[in-house]
Amino acid sequence: MPQLLYNSTNPIFSSVDFRETVLNAANSMDLPSFLFVVPTFRYGRELERELTAKHFQRTQRPIGRLPIHTVRSYVTQFHDRLATARRDVSPEIQIALMDRAMNSVDLSYYGRGGKPTLGVVERITRVINGIRADGILPSDFQRDLEYTRENFDKAESEGYDQAKLSDLYQIYSRYLELLRNRWTDYPGKLFFLNSELFRDRAATFRRAYPRVRTLLFYGFNEFTFPEIGHIQQLGLVQDLNVMVYFDYEEANGPLYGNFEQVLNHLTAAGFQKLDLDAMQINIPEEERRPFQHHMRRNLFRTDERIPNRQFDPFIRAVGFFTREEEAQGIASMVKSFVVDERIRPERICITTLRLDRYADLLREQLAAHGIPATITASYPLQSNALVTALFSALNILASGFTRRDVVRAVSSPYLSFGNDVDPIALTDAAGKLRITRGRRRWMLRIGRRLEYLEIRLGHTPDPEDRRMIESEIRTLTRARSSFVAVERMLEEFDRKMTPAEFRGTFLQLIAKLNVTEHLLRLRQLLDSHSRASQDWQRIHDEIERDTRALAKFLTLLDELVEFLELEEAGASPTPQPSDAAVADFTNPETNAPEPAAPTSGAPKHDLDFYLDQLRTAAAMAFYQIREKHDYGVLVAPIEQMQSLPFDVVILCGLVDGEFPSTYLPEAFLGKPLPGAEDRHLRRERVAFYQAITSFRDRLVLTWPRFAGNQSLVRSPFLEALLRITTLEESGRVLLLEELRVLRSRARRGESLPEGLEFLGEIQTWEELAEEAGAVIWNNQQVPRITGDAEQMLENLQHTAAIERERARAVAEADPGIVPEYRGVIGAELTPEEQAAIAERRNAEYSTSQLELYARCPFKYFAARVVRATTAPNYDATLTPLERGQLLHSVLFKLYTELKEQGMLPITPQRQAFAIERAREIAAEEIKGIVFEHPYWSLDQERLLGGEMFDGLLKEWVAVDTIASPEEPRLMPSFFEVAFGQNNDRSGGFDHQLSVDHGIEVQGVNVRGRIDRVEIQQTDDEIIFAVADYKTGTPPTQRQVNEGTSLQLMIYLEVVRQMLAEKFGLPIEKVHPAGALYYRLKTREMEIEPKYLFVPQELYQLVMGSTGKKRKTGIETMEELQKTIDNVFTKAREYVEGIAAGEYHVTTRKVSEVCRHCDYRTTCRVGELRIAGED
């Protein structure tokens, strides 16, 4: 029952209604003689607003500010009226002080391995805050250390950790030294007041409050030990009535056990008890009422069943399928309360123990349902996107221009580095050139790539390739100028600065980056476009969050600069004027003081120092969106709704492990805290009790049943409530299916649970789109809906019509149905577009282009027609493609030299020279490649050889060495043979066989570059094979037969014509002997030859005498020619498809074609495909 503790013989407060007591004090014309202390800032603010209005209604007189405080604001005012020389230490400055303390003492545990990390500093700060609040002093740690030294084994078994205790003792002591005479925190203020009161209670109190005669603490559940000591001291002040009102039931220890300790301490100090709302004792518990009496007496008290039916109509418990559906269902429920039952939104409260799991979900769902809401979540400053962008901008210089920071800063929508900076170009350059960090490396790599591209452009006649090269040159040129502009923007930070200079330079940077202008521009953009109200509210909240975060960050900057100046100058802080009245509950946000003028000769630091200080301070900084009084539904944690009554209370998140939360001992403390787990559990029991007794008309309890595939356990607190009611027997506890299933049941006319019919209604745009889409897909009519939904429904109807036609195309196996929605776009193009596409019929193609179309026409369209770029894939070392290019270059130079010196083929006698020369060439090529990567040196050793490996080049030469020059075998003769008018002529290529004119073979214009041609020549006949170096997996014969691997079959026919022309032989005298793949396994340092379509009659000639004969499936050269002809037939089909505008998604195996495709998220390959497609 509510009880009153008081220190006088005649307590003034004798009513359960605290509001009436405050109004009586206001009417007494002696308001300054009263002080009221309440548990939360929110309750004090709401109470002042309500009672100010009521007082005016009763007396028609205005009232001054009511003397209502929280404990903190009361202690702060009391302290500041006695000691004005110290300044409040904010959480941000506190962690900065803690960081200094930890770095100025010798730590054996928390500083092991160097400077403590920010996470450790933050955790230690929270630990010391907790123990200071409980009145634990460094001397207590000293006693614990003495105990552990004297009883080491016993202390260790009890949970004491000597190393942690020693570190905490040093940190705590040093922290107090840094606070002394300069800064103070709440525990420090309370310690000061208790010390002063102990010396002279009456004089100390009267110096601060000469007129106060009554001090009332109302609505508290527990006090810390220093707070209990303070109340005990106040109780001994002469002519001061001290009263403590609290909710308590002596018989219910499991609920009120924490306050029992407070009660014992205060009664031992002379306080007396008075019951204000006595319960009837001799009645059956099944009949006890009102609800608060029943809960106060029986909640958690017993495991026995108490079937009290009195409250079933007012309470409902609902288990939703998931947490997301819980938030959606709560929003629907609130909308039903407001629309159907006419309950004002501000009379509804949604609460839970910890709001962090629900804040964003409820913000989204309440806005989607069109419900105004005030969400009191606190957001960590360091996680805000705008603040992160500002840190990234500074970190560019501090971290050595890392790619992550450069890209994050220049790409941020909050920052503008000017028109000279192209974020896309910088991002693209960083990805392609694999720039990880380094100011010089950015410029060096961009410059080298530009030089290479300029040379390549001069040797590339193909218009399409030229366009691609020119585009890359433009991009890199913009990237280089952008990088220079970023450097100029940050050049002022490339020096040592005083704190005041850093602040001024940083503020100038924020102005240059147009941060505030971007926020204002976004707001203007919102105002200029029509939006649904819920969308506007959602985006408006985001803008306000960013605005509040920026304001908090600037305040933090000012505080930090002042802190650094004061600490480094050794000066005492400027006294702040004390608040002569009481805390201003109408304005919870205070403006930061103006920073002090820089001290003459102040120390200077580099940017790293200031960034470290800012990050440390930001770790403890939080910000909130400004609350609007009586604006919508209140969403707040339980601790903030304490003592506030609501018509409807919705308590969510009732899952075991969350509410009650799992108790985790403080691992950083280094010693056990007896009874801490029990106090933790009782504290959360009281929070549950307060939440469920705050309603007037309706209480709803909710929980999610599943998290992914995991089944969640209902809270034991809810089980305790169900034990002392008959909610389950009355059908007031429901386990719901998924909401879409409920809506489907409602659409079929099935009944839903009583009182939850609104869950079957369409209440948001998303639900409307989902339900209307299902109706339209089934060819049913949607009722005429006008307004904002009309356009959406038209789009849905159009989409459904197309999808039905696509389904019909599958059912009827007719690709002619809606071809334009299946990738066949030719007929839908304009005449000019059709003509442009048709020009590709006579275009010159590389085999890779034709193979790309063969695998997936849509990917060809995306990559080669519209040239859609994909997100860069960063790789810190050489890619497989670049390894292959490096090996190509080395082998070309090696074999060209050997050929010129008459040293081909490689024999055992020539092998050592070939290996050594190959390594020398490779070493020269590698000089131009610099990577800061731990595996780069290993990659070099794999290629060149070293202490660990012989190297890939040695393996290659060994495989290519023949037993005897007299052995009849195809010999390597031409290397890097280029053909085609539009082929890339840059780099090394064979000058004997290569041609620079177009080649048309069997109706297809082709170009390419052949790694190697091996021949055997007699007087009037040539037998040859083409070879390709592969670092990846070579294609199979099946892929050649299917038409997805065309390269070497096309190369065979091209080289056949080139050899006939070069040697003046009839084409019939030049015979292809098959395709060779040399697989260069750079990781395993192995060479694996692979032979495709080698006729059995030529197998020994191709393989040599040592080769193992294998079955290839082709017996004669005529069969090989048929395979080549079949490949060209498919190539002509591909060219025709390209020219006709047939760009449908792949018809081949998705598992083979689409697994690593960059366009797989846009092509809809998983949707309907024509019957017969795999």
Rosetta blueprint (number, residue, H / E / L):
1 M L
2 P E
3 Q E
4 L E
5 L E
6 Y E
7 N L
8 S L
9 T L
10 N L
11 P L
12 I L
13 F L
14 S L
15 S L
16 V L
17 D L
18 F H
19 R H
20 E H
21 T H
22 V H
23 L H
24 N H
25 A H
26 A H
27 N H
28 S L
29 M L
30 D L
31 L H
32 P H
33 S H
34 F E
35 L E
36 F E
37 V E
38 V E
39 P L
40 T L
41 F H
42 R H
43 Y H
44 G H
45 R H
46 E H
47 L H
48 E H
49 R H
50 E H
51 L H
52 T H
53 A H
54 K H
55 H H
56 F H
57 Q H
58 R H
59 T H
60 Q L
61 R L
62 P L
63 I L
64 G L
65 R L
66 L L
67 P L
68 I E
69 H E
70 T E
71 V H
72 R H
73 S H
74 Y H
75 V H
76 T H
77 Q H
78 F H
79 H H
80 D H
81 R H
82 L H
83 A L
84 T L
85 A L
86 R L
87 R E
88 D E
89 V L
90 S L
91 P H
92 E H
93 I H
94 Q H
95 I H
96 A H
97 L H
98 M H
99 D H
100 R H
101 A H
102 M H
103 N H
104 S L
105 V L
106 D L
107 L L
108 S L
109 Y L
110 Y L
111 G L
112 R L
113 G L
114 G L
115 K L
116 P L
117 T L
118 L H
119 G H
120 V H
121 V H
122 E H
123 R H
124 I H
125 T H
126 R H
127 V H
128 I H
129 N H
130 G H
131 I H
132 R H
133 A H
134 D L
135 G L
136 I L
137 L L
138 P H
139 S H
140 D H
141 F H
142 Q H
143 R H
144 D H
145 L H
146 E H
147 Y H
148 T H
149 R H
150 E H
151 N L
152 F H
153 D H
154 K H
155 A H
156 E H
157 S H
158 E H
159 G L
160 Y L
161 D L
162 Q H
163 A H
164 K H
165 L H
166 S H
167 D H
168 L H
169 Y H
170 Q H
171 I H
172 Y H
173 S H
174 R H
175 Y H
176 L H
177 E H
178 L H
179 L H
180 R L
181 N L
182 R L
183 W E
184 T E
185 D L
186 Y H
187 P H
188 G H
189 K H
190 L H
191 F H
192 F H
193 L H
194 N H
195 S H
196 E H
197 L H
198 F H
199 R H
200 D L
201 R H
202 A H
203 A H
204 T H
205 F H
206 R H
207 R H
208 A H
209 Y L
210 P L
211 R L
212 V L
213 R L
214 T E
215 L E
216 L E
217 F E
218 Y E
219 G L
220 F L
221 N L
222 E L
223 F L
224 T L
225 F H
226 P H
227 E H
228 I H
229 G H
230 H H
231 I H
232 Q H
233 Q H
234 L H
235 G H
236 L L
237 V L
238 Q L
239 D L
240 L L
241 N E
242 V E
243 M E
244 V E
245 Y E
246 F E
247 D E
248 Y L
249 E L
250 E L
251 A L
252 N L
253 G H
254 P H
255 L H
256 Y H
257 G H
258 N H
259 F H
260 E H
261 Q H
262 V H
263 L H
264 N H
265 H H
266 L H
267 T H
268 A H
269 A L
270 G L
271 F L
272 Q E
273 K E
274 L E
275 D E
276 L L
277 D L
278 A L
279 M L
280 Q L
281 I L
282 N L
283 I L
284 P L
285 E H
286 E H
287 E H
288 R L
289 R L
290 P L
291 F H
292 Q H
293 H H
294 H H
295 M H
296 R H
297 R H
298 N H
299 L L
300 F L
301 R L
302 T L
303 D L
304 E L
305 R L
306 I L
307 P L
308 N L
309 R L
310 Q L
311 F L
312 D H
313 P H
314 F H
315 I E
316 R E
317 A E
318 V E
319 G E
320 F E
321 F L
322 T L
323 R H
324 E H
325 E H
326 E H
327 A H
328 Q H
329 G H
330 I H
331 A H
332 S H
333 M H
334 V H
335 K H
336 S H
337 F H
338 V H
339 V H
340 D H
341 E L
342 R L
343 I L
344 R L
345 P H
346 E H
347 R H
348 I E
349 C E
350 I E
351 T E
352 T E
353 L L
354 R L
355 L H
356 D H
357 R H
358 Y L
359 A H
360 D H
361 L H
362 L H
363 R H
364 E H
365 Q H
366 L H
367 A H
368 A H
369 H L
370 G L
371 I L
372 P L
373 A E
374 T E
375 I E
376 T L
377 A L
378 S L
379 Y E
380 P E
381 L H
382 Q H
383 S H
384 N L
385 A H
386 L H
387 V H
388 T H
389 A H
390 L H
391 F H
392 S H
393 A H
394 L H
395 N H
396 I H
397 L H
398 A H
399 S L
400 G L
401 F L
402 T L
403 R H
404 R H
405 D H
406 V H
407 V H
408 R H
409 A H
410 V H
411 S H
412 S L
413 P L
414 Y L
415 L L
416 S L
417 F L
418 G L
419 N L
420 D L
421 V L
422 D L
423 P H
424 I H
425 A H
426 L H
427 T H
428 D H
429 A H
430 A H
431 G H
432 K H
433 L L
434 R L
435 I L
436 T L
437 R L
438 G L
439 R H
440 R H
441 R H
442 W H
443 M H
444 L H
445 R H
446 I H
447 G H
448 R H
449 R H
450 L H
451 E H
452 Y H
453 L H
454 E H
455 I H
456 R H
457 L H
458 G H
459 H L
460 T L
461 P L
462 D L
463 P H
464 E H
465 D H
466 R H
467 R H
468 M H
469 I H
470 E H
471 S H
472 E H
473 I H
474 R H
475 T H
476 L H
477 T H
478 R H
479 A H
480 R H
481 S H
482 S H
483 F H
484 V H
485 A H
486 V H
487 E H
488 R H
489 M H
490 L H
491 E H
492 E H
493 F H
494 D L
495 R L
496 K L
497 M E
498 T L
499 P H
500 A H
501 E H
502 F H
503 R H
504 G H
505 T H
506 F H
507 L H
508 Q H
509 L H
510 I H
511 A H
512 K H
513 L L
514 N L
515 V H
516 T H
517 E H
518 H H
519 L H
520 L H
521 R H
522 L H
523 R H
524 Q H
525 L H
526 L H
527 D H
528 S H
529 H L
530 S L
531 R L
532 A L
533 S H
534 Q H
535 D H
536 W H
537 Q H
538 R H
539 I H
540 H H
541 D H
542 E H
543 I H
544 E H
545 R H
546 D H
547 T H
548 R H
549 A H
550 L H
551 A H
552 K H
553 F H
554 L H
555 T H
556 L H
557 L H
558 D H
559 E H
560 L H
561 V H
562 E H
563 F H
564 L H
565 E H
566 L H
567 E H
568 E H
569 A H
570 G L
571 A L
572 S L
573 P L
574 T L
575 P L
576 Q L
577 P L
578 S L
579 D L
580 A L
581 A L
582 V L
583 A L
584 D L
585 F L
586 T L
587 N L
588 P L
589 E L
590 T L
591 N L
592 A L
593 P L
594 E L
595 P L
596 A L
597 A L
598 P L
599 T L
600 S L
601 G L
602 A L
603 P L
604 K L
605 H E
606 D L
607 L H
608 D H
609 F H
610 Y H
611 L H
612 D H
613 Q H
614 L H
615 R H
616 T H
617 A H
618 A H
619 A L
620 M L
621 A L
622 F E
623 Y E
624 Q L
625 I L
626 R L
627 E L
628 K L
629 H L
630 D L
631 Y L
632 G L
633 V E
634 L E
635 V E
636 A E
637 P E
638 I H
639 E H
640 Q H
641 M L
642 Q L
643 S L
644 L L
645 P L
646 F E
647 D E
648 V E
649 V E
650 I E
651 L E
652 C L
653 G L
654 L L
655 V E
656 D L
657 G E
658 E E
659 F L
660 P L
661 S E
662 T L
663 Y L
664 L L
665 P L
666 E L
667 A L
668 F L
669 L L
670 G L
671 K L
672 P L
673 L L
674 P L
675 G L
676 A H
677 E H
678 D H
679 R H
680 H H
681 L H
682 R H
683 R H
684 E H
685 R H
686 V H
687 A H
688 F H
689 Y H
690 Q H
691 A H
692 I H
693 T L
694 S L
695 F E
696 R E
697 D E
698 R E
699 L E
700 V E
701 L E
702 T E
703 W E
704 P E
705 R L
706 F E
707 A E
708 G L
709 N L
710 Q E
711 S E
712 L L
713 V L
714 R E
715 S L
716 P H
717 F H
718 L H
719 E H
720 A H
721 L H
722 L H
723 R H
724 I L
725 T L
726 T L
727 L L
728 E L
729 E L
730 S L
731 G L
732 R L
733 V E
734 L E
735 L E
736 L L
737 E L
738 E L
739 L H
740 R H
741 V H
742 L H
743 R H
744 S H
745 R H
746 A H
747 R H
748 R L
749 G L
750 E L
751 S L
752 L L
753 P L
754 E L
755 G L
756 L L
757 E H
758 F H
759 L H
760 G H
761 E L
762 I L
763 Q L
764 T L
765 W H
766 E H
767 E H
768 L H
769 A H
770 E H
771 E H
772 A H
773 G H
774 A H
775 V H
776 I H
777 W H
778 N L
779 N L
780 Q L
781 Q L
782 V L
783 P L
784 R L
785 I L
786 T L
787 G L
788 D H
789 A H
790 E H
791 Q H
792 M H
793 L H
794 E H
795 N H
796 L H
797 Q H
798 H H
799 T H
800 A H
801 A H
802 I H
803 E H
804 R H
805 E H
806 R H
807 A H
808 R H
809 A H
810 V H
811 A H
812 E L
813 A L
814 D L
815 P L
816 G L
817 I L
818 V L
819 P H
820 E H
821 Y H
822 R L
823 G L
824 V E
825 I L
826 G H
827 A H
828 E H
829 L L
830 T L
831 P H
832 E H
833 E H
834 Q H
835 A H
836 A H
837 I H
838 A H
839 E H
840 R H
841 R H
842 N H
843 A L
844 E L
845 Y E
846 S E
847 T H
848 S H
849 Q H
850 L H
851 E H
852 L H
853 Y H
854 A H
855 R H
856 C L
857 P H
858 F H
859 K H
860 Y H
861 F H
862 A H
863 A H
864 R H
865 V H
866 V L
867 R L
868 A L
869 T L
870 T L
871 A L
872 P L
873 N L
874 Y L
875 D L
876 A L
877 T L
878 L L
879 T L
880 P H
881 L H
882 E H
883 R H
884 G H
885 Q H
886 L H
887 L H
888 H H
889 S H
890 V H
891 L H
892 F H
893 K H
894 L H
895 Y H
896 T H
897 E H
898 L H
899 K H
900 E H
901 Q L
902 G L
903 M L
904 L L
905 P L
906 I L
907 T L
908 P L
909 Q L
910 R L
911 Q H
912 A H
913 F H
914 A H
915 I H
916 E H
917 R H
918 A H
919 R H
920 E H
921 I H
922 A H
923 A H
924 E H
925 E H
926 I H
927 K L
928 G L
929 I L
930 V L
931 F L
932 E L
933 H L
934 P L
935 Y L
936 W H
937 S H
938 L H
939 D H
940 Q H
941 E H
942 R H
943 L H
944 L H
945 G L
946 G L
947 E L
948 M L
949 F L
950 D L
951 G L
952 L H
953 L H
954 K H
955 E H
956 W H
957 V H
958 A H
959 V H
960 D L
961 T L
962 I L
963 A L
964 S L
965 P L
966 E L
967 E L
968 P L
969 R L
970 L L
971 M E
972 P E
973 S E
974 F E
975 F E
976 E E
977 V E
978 A E
979 F E
980 G L
981 Q L
982 N L
983 N L
984 D L
985 R L
986 S L
987 G L
988 G L
989 F L
990 D L
991 H L
992 Q L
993 L L
994 S L
995 V L
996 D L
997 H L
998 G L
999 I E
1000 E E
1001 V E
1002 Q L
1003 G L
1004 V E
1005 N E
1006 V E
1007 R E
1008 G E
1009 R E
1010 I E
1011 D E
1012 R E
1013 V E
1014 E E
1015 I E
1016 Q E
1017 Q E
1018 T L
1019 D L
1020 D L
1021 E L
1022 I E
1023 I E
1024 F E
1025 A E
1026 V E
1027 A E
1028 D E
1029 Y E
1030 K E
1031 T L
1032 G L
1033 T L
1034 P L
1035 P L
1036 T L
1037 Q H
1038 R H
1039 Q H
1040 V H
1041 N H
1042 E H
1043 G L
1044 T L
1045 S L
1046 L L
1047 Q H
1048 L H
1049 M H
1050 I H
1051 Y H
1052 L H
1053 E H
1054 V H
1055 V H
1056 R H
1057 Q H
1058 M H
1059 L H
1060 A H
1061 E H
1062 K H
1063 F H
1064 G L
1065 L L
1066 P L
1067 I H
1068 E H
1069 K H
1070 V E
1071 H E
1072 P E
1073 A E
1074 G E
1075 A E
1076 L E
1077 Y E
1078 Y E
1079 R E
1080 L E
1081 K E
1082 T L
1083 R L
1084 E L
1085 M L
1086 E E
1087 I E
1088 E E
1089 P E
1090 K E
1091 Y E
1092 L E
1093 F L
1094 V L
1095 P L
1096 Q H
1097 E H
1098 L H
1099 Y H
1100 Q H
1101 L H
1102 V H
1103 M H
1104 G L
1105 S L
1106 T L
1107 G L
1108 K L
1109 K L
1110 R L
1111 K L
1112 T L
1113 G L
1114 I L
1115 E L
1116 T L
1117 M H
1118 E H
1119 E H
1120 L H
1121 Q H
1122 K H
1123 T H
1124 I H
1125 D H
1126 N H
1127 V H
1128 F H
1129 T H
1130 K H
1131 A H
1132 R H
1133 E H
1134 Y H
1135 V H
1136 E H
1137 G H
1138 I H
1139 A H
1140 A H
1141 G L
1142 E E
1143 Y L
1144 H L
1145 V L
1146 T L
1147 T L
1148 R L
1149 K L
1150 V H
1151 S H
1152 E H
1153 V H
1154 C L
1155 R L
1156 H L
1157 C L
1158 D L
1159 Y L
1160 R L
1161 T L
1162 T L
1163 C L
1164 R L
1165 V L
1166 G L
1167 E L
1168 L L
1169 R L
1170 I L
1171 A L
1172 G L
1173 E L
1174 D L
